[in-house]
Amino acid sequence: MKIGIPASRGYAIGHAFIKKHEELVITDEKPEDLAVEKDRLKKASEKSKVQLEKIKKKALDSMGEEKAMVFDAHLMFFDDPEFMGAIEADIENEGKNALKAASDVTSNYVAIFESMEDEYMRERAADIKDVAKRLLNNLAGIDDSFDIEENNTIVIADDLTPSDTAQLDREKVIAFLTNVGGRTSHSAIMARTLEIPAVVGLKDITEVVKNGDLLIVDGIEGTVIIDPDHATIEKYVALQEAHNKEKEELKKLIDVKTVTKSGKRIEVAGNIGKPEDVHKVLENGADGIGLFRTEFLYMDRNEMPTEEEQYESYKYVLERMEGKPVVIRTLDIGGDKQLPYLAMPNEMNPFLGYRAIRLCLDRTDIFKVQLRALLRASVYGNLKVMFPMVSSLSEFQKSKELAMVCKEELQKEGKAVSEAIEWGIMVEIPSAAVMADELAKHVDFFSIGTNDLIQYTLAADRMSEKVSYLYDPMHPAVLRLIKMTIDGAHSQGKWCGMCGEMAGDETAIPTLVAYGLDEFSMSASSILRAKQMILEEE
């Protein structure tokens, strides 16, 4: 048995298909003719675009518009003069061959994303890796496509890119397994979209399994059984039937309001990173958006998004939610989450440094653009603005004061602004939790960001394998801070939500309900299961 990270719930019994990648050989060999190398780059780029257009069409047919849009972002790289220009410059100025230049430039882009603290952001490096792999393969003349011929196939790979998963035949592929990845990697996200089980982070699954091996995939426990006996197969067939029945039952909760047995109404909302993510949240019966991570509007580009671009994004989400609450977090970037076009200081400890609200209050030129866009969009729905990484009352007050300056400017320009906006903070620093009763006198709501709150409280970097055993959401100190935050909000008649990963953790939900948490916000795929659990609580 192999144990990995459960990435997509469900069970599968089928035969292994191992997707192996032909190794690229990249050398420092200097080309004789730089013009020829630039022409090779151009042709490889054009071929990549043709391939991506085909994959996008297939993804549109099999997974819908939302998931196909990722390939628009991939196509943009090949039309981006800065990205392609950097490769050309390496050929022209450094005398590199096209393959070496493309490899070096794309590696730099990947390194920027992989150095980010936020897991979701770090996993977006997969997009750039996918683009890079396609371009490099085309430069090297490698055909990396794959065709599945047998039904009940379990695809096994070191990793699966968005392009790989878009090419999967849903009629034949019933699960997949990867050596690397986490719950927010593209392979995991695509598995949940396709609604097939997946286990990732298996480390060496491509080495221990052979083509054609019979496998059982348990996407709930995160296990893989190789060459199971008859009794084990029968056991998992029964589990599979029960799971499918449960999924159908959960769909009955889509339009059900979540009320505990004692009569407390609790909202179950969804987290989104991009405007188009709103559709999946609605499909799963969410009561609202509990976290819109606006930093994604700033990524995958070469300059700051304009006020108009941000306004259109916020307006889109607010309109689609049709009056349901939408909590939009202001820019949470800096230090450990860098933008390629924003110069940032080098810091010994970026986790505790110049980032989030600290950066925004220092760079009011950036902050005001976002605040103006939010205020303009507010008339299209039920907007709640949340400031991240607040450690003191003064940070909240300065942020809101700046928002009021923007509001006055907009009104003088004849632009409407809603009078019903709520202003809150993300509680992710212990000082904010300890002072929750005082902060609650000034804010309209709290949303607990457990991902950072846990690591700050326990002094355990959640990205470090060596201290991962210390990162415990159910640690008494963490639970005490959560309870203090909820009680502090309620003492002033304010509501308290949670938008960290803990909100969708089935082991934590009963405790959080007992503590009086008013709103749980999580990934779309977790919403119905959370609803079911909350309905069963007192």
Secondary structure as the mmCIF struct_conf table of DSSP 4:
data_model
#
loop_
_struct_conf.conf_type_id
_struct_conf.id
_struct_conf.beg_label_comp_id
_struct_conf.beg_label_asym_id
_struct_conf.beg_label_seq_id
_struct_conf.end_label_comp_id
_struct_conf.end_label_asym_id
_struct_conf.end_label_seq_id
STRN STRN1 LYS A 2 ILE A 3
STRN STRN2 ILE A 5 SER A 8
STRN STRN3 TYR A 11 ILE A 18
HELX_LH_PP_P HELX_LH_PP_P1 HIS A 21 LEU A 24
HELX_LH_PP_P HELX_LH_PP_P2 GLU A 29 PRO A 31
BEND BEND1 GLU A 32 GLU A 32
HELX_RH_AL_P HELX_RH_AL_P1 LEU A 34 MET A 63
HELX_RH_AL_P HELX_RH_AL_P2 GLU A 65 ALA A 68
TURN_TY1_P TURN_TY1_P1 MET A 69 MET A 69
HELX_RH_AL_P HELX_RH_AL_P3 VAL A 70 ASP A 79
HELX_RH_AL_P HELX_RH_AL_P4 PRO A 81 GLU A 94
HELX_RH_AL_P HELX_RH_AL_P5 ALA A 98 GLU A 114
TURN_TY1_P TURN_TY1_P2 SER A 115 SER A 115
BEND BEND2 GLU A 117 ASP A 118
HELX_RH_AL_P HELX_RH_AL_P6 GLU A 119 GLU A 123
TURN_TY1_P TURN_TY1_P3 ARG A 124 ARG A 124
HELX_RH_AL_P HELX_RH_AL_P7 ALA A 125 ALA A 140
TURN_TY1_P TURN_TY1_P4 GLY A 141 GLY A 141
BEND BEND3 GLU A 150 ASN A 152
STRN STRN4 THR A 153 ALA A 157
BEND BEND4 ASP A 158 ASP A 158
HELX_RH_AL_P HELX_RH_AL_P8 PRO A 162 GLN A 167
TURN_TY1_P TURN_TY1_P5 ARG A 170 LYS A 172
STRN STRN5 VAL A 173 THR A 178
BEND BEND5 ASN A 179 VAL A 180
TURN_TY1_P TURN_TY1_P6 ARG A 183 THR A 184
BEND BEND6 SER A 185 SER A 185
HELX_RH_AL_P HELX_RH_AL_P9 HIS A 186 LEU A 194
TURN_TY1_P TURN_TY1_P7 GLU A 195 GLU A 195
STRN STRN6 ALA A 198 VAL A 200
BEND BEND7 LYS A 203 ASP A 204
HELX_RH_AL_P HELX_RH_AL_P10 ILE A 205 VAL A 208
TURN_TY1_P TURN_TY1_P8 ASN A 211 GLY A 212
STRN STRN7 LEU A 214 ASP A 218
TURN_TY1_P TURN_TY1_P9 GLY A 219 GLY A 222
STRN STRN8 THR A 223 ILE A 226
BEND BEND8 ASP A 227 ASP A 227
HELX_RH_AL_P HELX_RH_AL_P11 HIS A 230 LEU A 250
HELX_RH_3T_P HELX_RH_3T_P1 LYS A 251 LEU A 253
TURN_TY1_P TURN_TY1_P10 ILE A 254 ASP A 255
STRN STRN9 VAL A 259 VAL A 259
TURN_TY1_P TURN_TY1_P11 LYS A 261 SER A 262
STRN STRN10 ARG A 265 ARG A 265
STRN STRN11 GLU A 267 ILE A 272
BEND BEND9 GLY A 273 LYS A 274
HELX_RH_3T_P HELX_RH_3T_P2 PRO A 275 ASP A 277
HELX_RH_AL_P HELX_RH_AL_P12 VAL A 278 GLU A 283
TURN_TY1_P TURN_TY1_P12 ASN A 284 GLY A 285
BEND BEND10 ASP A 287 GLY A 288
STRN STRN12 ILE A 289 ARG A 293
HELX_RH_3T_P HELX_RH_3T_P3 THR A 294 LEU A 297
TURN_TY1_P TURN_TY1_P13 TYR A 298 TYR A 298
BEND BEND11 MET A 299 GLU A 303
HELX_LH_PP_P HELX_LH_PP_P3 MET A 304 THR A 306
HELX_RH_AL_P HELX_RH_AL_P13 GLU A 307 MET A 321
TURN_TY1_P TURN_TY1_P14 GLU A 322 GLY A 323
BEND BEND12 LYS A 324 LYS A 324
STRN STRN13 PRO A 325 ARG A 329
HELX_LH_PP_P HELX_LH_PP_P4 THR A 330 LEU A 331
STRN STRN14 GLY A 334 GLY A 334
TURN_TY1_P TURN_TY1_P15 GLY A 335 ASP A 336
STRN STRN15 LYS A 337 LYS A 337
TURN_TY1_P TURN_TY1_P16 PRO A 340 TYR A 341
BEND BEND13 LEU A 342 LEU A 342
BEND BEND14 MET A 348 MET A 348
HELX_RH_3T_P HELX_RH_3T_P4 PRO A 350 LEU A 352
BEND BEND15 GLY A 353 TYR A 354
HELX_RH_AL_P HELX_RH_AL_P14 ALA A 356 ASP A 362
HELX_RH_AL_P HELX_RH_AL_P15 THR A 364 ALA A 377
HELX_RH_3T_P HELX_RH_3T_P5 SER A 378 TYR A 380
BEND BEND16 GLY A 381 GLY A 381
STRN STRN16 ASN A 382 PHE A 387
BEND BEND17 PRO A 388 MET A 389
BEND BEND18 SER A 392 SER A 392
HELX_RH_AL_P HELX_RH_AL_P16 LEU A 393 LYS A 412
TURN_TY1_P TURN_TY1_P17 GLU A 413 GLY A 414
BEND BEND19 GLU A 419 GLU A 419
STRN STRN17 GLU A 422 VAL A 427
BEND BEND20 ILE A 429 ILE A 429
HELX_RH_AL_P HELX_RH_AL_P17 PRO A 430 VAL A 434
TURN_TY1_P TURN_TY1_P18 MET A 435 MET A 435
HELX_RH_AL_P HELX_RH_AL_P18 ALA A 436 LEU A 439
TURN_TY1_P TURN_TY1_P19 ALA A 440 HIS A 442
BEND BEND21 ASP A 444 ASP A 444
STRN STRN18 PHE A 445 ILE A 448
HELX_RH_AL_P HELX_RH_AL_P19 THR A 450 LEU A 458
TURN_TY1_P TURN_TY1_P20 ALA A 459 ALA A 459
TURN_TY1_P TURN_TY1_P21 ARG A 462 MET A 463
HELX_RH_3T_P HELX_RH_3T_P6 GLU A 465 LEU A 470
TURN_TY1_P TURN_TY1_P22 PRO A 473 MET A 474
HELX_RH_AL_P HELX_RH_AL_P20 PRO A 476 SER A 491
TURN_TY1_P TURN_TY1_P23 GLN A 492 GLY A 493
STRN STRN19 TRP A 495 MET A 498
BEND BEND22 GLY A 500 GLY A 500
HELX_RH_3T_P HELX_RH_3T_P7 GLU A 501 GLY A 504
TURN_TY1_P TURN_TY1_P24 GLU A 506 ALA A 508
HELX_RH_AL_P HELX_RH_AL_P21 ILE A 509 TYR A 515
TURN_TY1_P TURN_TY1_P25 GLY A 516 GLY A 516
STRN STRN20 GLU A 519 MET A 522
HELX_RH_3T_P HELX_RH_3T_P8 ALA A 524 SER A 526
HELX_RH_AL_P HELX_RH_AL_P22 ILE A 527 LEU A 535
TURN_TY1_P TURN_TY1_P26 GLU A 536 GLU A 536
#
